[in-house]
């Protein structure tokens, strides 16, 4: 394998308590054209960095004493130009989120091969170069890191033993970008299932629960500046945003436990009159589960605050859905939503 373009020679600190694995990783690092240093613990890694800061730190998560997450936080505080790559044998989405949210560049699941390490070091080197002032790398680097996080999300989800655990791991990753991602997901899921029950079509929409949970998972690969923009999106930004159903579909389809949900994720922004996206499906060509999901998503989005607008009162949201019945929304589904909300109000009064 060709060395990474790392001239002048860039340094990598390999931090792992495994006495047999650490020298092998260091040998791979040297073979890729870097200068490798080794540390057996988080504490010794910080001692090394105090004397000799490195461009990249490859940190194991699980070590005696302070773990790799603790170390990543210290490196980010004290050595802002050092790229951090995490490695662990624990298929734990919460650990991945805690490390990636600390500006960790990549996350390696053990066992990984030299090719995967090479990819991570290449990304880490570009991150380091961007951090020391190479502005030309910044935009492309952000895109690569988002794509890598989506790949990590799919890998973690596939490693889970159940559909619920797989969905939870994906939602944990989504929380990196969407702070209310889990709350919105849970509310939409409950409402979509209630509407399906009201329509008596639960058997026809197999996979709706996970489709509703994961309808926004494609936003993992959307730029934060678009997701969090406090002003209306421009045409170019909308063009990017409208790719998130396809991105989500491609991600969910990679997880065998969740494949029945993928079509609902893909079609949740289609409109009943054919004006939606990504494929401008119309009427009954839109999967029933997606027609249900669209209206549950819209109602929850309208009744909760967004970066671009305040929350709408529920009664006003219902009127808006009624106004768009037959255009954006399936009329039968819109009517079922109205009945579900009436039932909910009546139950609160009891």
C-alpha positions in Angstrom: 0.0 0.0 0.0 1.3 3.4 -1.0 2.3 5.8 1.9 0.0 8.7 2.6 1.3 11.9 1.1 2.9 13.0 4.4 6.1 14.9 3.5 7.5 16.4 5.6 7.1 13.4 7.8 4.0 13.7 10.1 3.8 12.0 13.5 1.3 9.6 15.0 0.9 8.7 18.7 -0.5 5.1 19.1 -2.2 4.8 22.5 -3.2 1.2 23.4 -2.6 -1.0 26.5 -2.5 -4.1 24.4 1.2 -5.0 24.4 1.0 -7.2 21.3 -1.3 -4.9 19.2 0.4 -1.6 19.8 3.7 -2.4 18.1 1.8 -3.9 15.1 -0.2 -0.7 14.7 3.0 1.4 15.1 4.6 -0.7 12.3 1.7 -0.1 10.0 1.8 3.6 10.8 5.5 3.8 9.9 4.9 1.8 6.7 2.4 4.4 5.6 5.1 7.1 5.8 4.5 8.6 9.2 6.7 8.6 12.3 5.0 6.5 15.0 5.3 6.9 18.8 3.7 4.5 21.3 2.0 5.0 24.7 0.5 2.3 26.9 -2.1 4.5 28.7 -4.0 7.8 28.5 -1.7 9.2 31.3 1.5 8.3 29.5 0.1 9.7 26.2 -0.5 13.1 27.8 3.1 13.0 29.2 4.4 12.3 25.7 2.3 15.1 24.1 3.6 17.6 26.7 7.1 16.9 25.4 6.4 16.1 21.8 3.0 17.1 20.3 2.0 14.9 17.4 -0.2 15.5 14.4 -2.4 12.5 14.9 -3.4 10.5 18.0 -4.8 6.9 17.5 -6.4 6.2 20.9 -8.0 2.9 22.2 -11.2 3.5 24.0 -11.0 0.9 26.7 -7.8 1.2 28.8 -7.0 0.8 32.5 -7.2 4.0 34.4 -8.5 6.9 32.3 -10.1 5.7 29.0 -9.7 7.0 25.5 -12.8 9.2 25.7 -11.2 11.0 28.7 -7.9 11.3 26.7 -9.7 12.6 23.6 -11.3 15.4 25.6 -7.9 16.4 27.0 -6.2 16.4 23.6 -9.0 18.6 22.2 -8.5 21.1 25.1 -4.7 21.2 25.0 -3.6 20.3 21.5 -6.3 21.7 19.1 -4.3 20.8 16.0 -3.9 17.1 16.9 -6.3 14.9 14.9 -7.9 12.2 17.1 -8.9 8.7 15.9 -10.6 6.3 18.3 -10.5 2.5 18.2 -12.4 0.0 20.3 -13.7 -3.5 20.3 -16.9 -2.4 21.9 -19.8 -2.0 19.4 -21.3 0.8 21.5 -23.0 3.7 19.7 -23.0 5.9 22.8 -19.2 5.7 23.0 -19.0 6.5 19.3 -21.2 9.6 19.8 -19.3 10.8 22.8 -16.0 10.6 20.9 -17.3 11.9 17.5 -19.0 14.8 19.3 -15.6 15.8 20.7 -14.3 16.5 17.2 -12.9 13.0 16.8 -12.0 12.5 13.2 -12.8 8.8 12.8 -13.8 5.7 14.8 -12.4 2.3 14.2 -14.1 -0.9 15.3 -11.6 -3.7 16.2 -10.6 -5.8 14.5 -9.7 -3.5 11.6 -7.1 -4.1 8.9 -4.3 -1.9 7.6 -6.5 -0.6 4.7 -9.0 0.8 7.2 -6.3 2.3 9.3 -4.8 3.9 6.2 -8.1 5.6 5.4 -8.4 6.9 8.9 -4.9 8.3 8.9 -5.4 10.0 5.6 -8.5 11.7 7.0 -6.7 12.6 10.2 -3.8 14.1 8.3 -6.1 16.3 6.2 -7.9 17.3 9.5 -4.6 18.3 11.0 -3.6 20.3 7.9 -6.9 22.1 7.9 -6.5 22.9 11.6 -3.2 24.6 11.0 -4.6 26.9 8.3 -5.1 25.0 5.0 -8.5 26.6 4.3 -8.8 24.8 0.9 -9.1 21.5 2.7 -11.8 22.6 5.1 -15.0 22.3 3.0 -14.1 19.0 1.4 -12.9 17.7 4.8 -16.2 18.4 6.4 -18.0 16.5 3.7 -15.7 13.5 4.1 -16.1 13.5 7.8 -19.9 13.5 7.5 -19.8 10.7 5.1 -17.4 8.8 7.4 -19.8 9.3 10.3 -22.7 7.9 8.2 -20.5 4.8 7.4 -19.7 4.4 11.1 -23.4 4.7 11.9 -24.3 1.9 9.5 -21.4 -0.3 10.8 -22.6 0.2 14.4 -26.2 -0.5 13.5 -25.3 -3.8 11.7 -23.3 -4.9 14.8 -26.4 -4.7 17.0 -28.4 -7.9 17.8 -31.9 -6.5 17.4 -33.8 -4.0 15.2 -34.5 -1.8 18.2 -30.8 -1.6 19.2 -29.8 -0.9 15.5 -32.4 1.9 15.3 -31.2 3.3 18.7 -27.6 3.4 17.5 -28.6 5.3 14.4 -30.6 7.8 16.4 -27.7 8.3 18.7 -25.6 9.3 15.7 -28.3 11.6 14.4 -28.2 13.5 17.8 -24.8 14.8 16.8 -26.6 17.1 14.3 -30.2 17.3 15.5 -30.3 18.0 19.2 -34.0 17.1 19.3 -33.5 14.2 16.9 -34.5 11.5 19.4 -37.4 13.5 20.8 -38.8 14.3 17.4 -38.3 10.7 16.3 -40.2 9.3 19.3 -43.1 11.7 18.9 -43.5 11.1 15.2 -43.3 7.3 15.8 -46.1 7.4 18.4 -48.3 9.5 16.2 -47.7 7.5 13.0 -48.6 4.2 14.8 -51.7 5.8 16.3 -52.8 7.0 12.8 -52.2 3.5 11.4 -54.3 2.0 14.1 -57.1 4.5 13.5 -57.0 3.5 9.8 -56.9 -0.2 10.7 -54.0 -0.7 8.4 -51.3 -1.9 10.8 -50.7 -5.1 8.9 -50.3 -3.2 5.6 -47.5 -1.0 6.9 -44.9 -3.5 8.2 -41.8 -1.5 9.1 -43.6 1.8 9.8 -42.4 2.0 13.4 -38.7 1.9 12.4 -39.4 4.0 9.3 -40.9 6.7 11.5 -38.0 6.4 14.0 -35.4 6.8 11.3 -37.1 9.1 8.8 -34.6 11.9 9.4 -31.5 9.7 9.7 -30.1 11.0 6.4 -29.5 14.3 8.1 -26.4 12.6 9.6 -24.8 13.5 6.2 -26.2 17.0 5.9 -24.1 20.1 6.6 -24.6 21.5 10.1 -24.8 25.1 8.7 -27.9 24.1 6.7 -29.6 22.1 9.5 -29.1 24.9 12.1 -29.5 27.9 9.8 -31.8 30.5 11.5 -33.0 32.0 8.2 -34.9 30.4 5.3 -32.7 28.1 3.1 -31.7 29.4 -0.3 -32.2 27.3 -3.5 -28.8 25.7 -3.3 -29.3 24.8 0.3 -32.7 23.3 -0.4 -31.1 21.2 -3.1 -28.8 19.7 -0.6 -31.5 19.2 2.1 -33.7 17.4 -0.4 -31.1 14.7 -0.7 -31.6 13.5 2.9 -34.4 11.0 2.2 -32.2 9.2 -0.3 -29.2 9.3 2.0 -31.3 7.9 4.8 -32.7 5.2 2.5 -29.2 4.2 1.5 -28.1 4.0 5.1 -31.1 2.1 6.5 -31.1 -0.4 3.6 -27.6 -1.5 4.7 -28.9 -2.7 8.0 -30.7 -6.1 7.5 -32.8 -5.7 10.7 -34.3 -2.5 9.3 -34.6 -3.0 5.6 -38.5 -3.0 5.7 -38.3 0.6 6.9 -36.2 1.9 4.1 -39.0 2.6 1.6 -40.8 4.7 4.2 -37.7 6.7 4.9 -37.2 7.3 1.2 -40.7 8.5 0.5 -41.6 10.5 3.6 -41.3 13.9 1.7 -43.4 12.8 -1.2 -46.7 14.8 -1.6 -50.1 13.3 -2.5 -50.4 15.6 -5.6 -46.9 14.6 -6.9 -45.2 17.8 -6.0 -42.9 16.2 -3.3 -39.4 14.7 -3.5 -37.2 12.8 -4.3 -39.2 11.0 -7.0 -42.4 13.1 -7.3 -44.6 10.1 -6.5 -48.3 10.7 -6.6 -51.4 9.3 -4.7 -51.4 5.6 -4.2 -47.9 5.3 -5.7 -46.6 6.6 -2.4 -46.4 3.7 0.1 -49.2 4.0 2.6 -46.7 4.0 5.5 -45.0 7.0 3.9 -48.3 8.9 3.5 -48.9 8.3 7.3 -45.3 9.2 8.2 -45.5 12.5 6.1 -48.5 13.8 8.1 -47.1 12.7 11.5 -43.8 14.4 10.7 -45.4 17.6 9.5 -47.7 17.9 12.5 -44.9 17.4 15.0 -42.6 19.8 13.1 -45.2 22.5 13.1 -46.1 22.1 16.8 -42.5 22.2 18.0 -39.9 25.1 17.7 -37.5 25.1 14.8 -34.4 27.2 14.2 -36.3 29.2 11.6 -39.7 29.6 13.4 -41.5 29.2 16.7 -43.9 26.4 17.5 -47.4 26.6 16.0 -50.4 26.0 18.3 -51.9 22.6 17.7 -55.2 23.9 16.5 -53.5 26.0 13.8 -51.4 23.0 12.8 -54.6 21.0 12.3 -56.1 23.7 10.2 -53.0 23.8 8.0 -53.1 20.0 7.5 -56.8 20.3 6.6 -56.0 23.1 4.1 -53.3 20.9 2.5 -55.5 17.7 2.4 -55.6 16.4 -1.1 -52.5 18.3 -2.2 -49.6 17.6 0.2 -51.5 15.0 2.3 -53.6 12.0 1.6 -57.2 13.0 2.6 -58.0 9.8 4.3 -54.8 10.0 6.4 -55.5 13.6 7.2 -58.9 12.7 8.5 -57.5 9.9 10.6 -55.0 12.3 12.1 -57.8 14.6 13.1 -59.7 11.7 14.8 -56.5 10.6 16.7 -56.0 14.1 18.0 -59.6 14.4 19.1 -59.3 11.1 20.9 -56.1 12.3 22.6 -57.9 15.5 23.8 -60.8 13.6 25.1 -58.6 11.2 27.0 -56.8 14.1 28.7 -60.2 15.4 29.9 -61.1 12.1 31.5 
